[in-house]
């Protein structure tokens, strides 16, 4: 066991038994993926082993089905996005500045990128999730909507976008999506829930959902085909 895993700097010897058990259940996964997933607590059912989000107040704040924000949490420096936005949309200042720069550059290529959803309060997310739960049931709702406190939108660093023509659900079919795939990382944004990574992120693919993490991290994630989850699990950025 140790001979296979210890070469990875993010191998945690205290999780050795958990690595073994997860490997037994998932024999086709590579060593690096076994370590990554157990480091993310994916060997436990969602919401069964939760703790406060990592890196709160940082562009690398990490929120998922295992890490939450408290009900009264409101990020500092929330500002209204002035351009390329539906009314009264808020982002943390650093993300707002980056998004507005991104939008201006896209416009130079006659592309329209519009912010349609950004910061959401705990209460807003609670009402939204409950409406989906009532409509589709809890099990289905959990595949595409975050429970209150477990939503990245509460960080003020996440955004849903469209091109002002098609609905955001169809964003993948647009030229703007292609542009975002090639350029978002230059402005510090990543596609948060990519296709093929559902088992890691815990959510279905969302072509319209982007997350600000800063230029250097976004570039690393893009170049290495990672999710934020995998980046956190394989780095030293995770802080209790």
Order of alpha helices (4+ residues) and beta strands (2+ residues): alpha-alpha-alpha-beta-beta-beta-beta-alpha-beta-alpha-alpha-beta-alpha-beta-alpha-beta-alpha-alpha
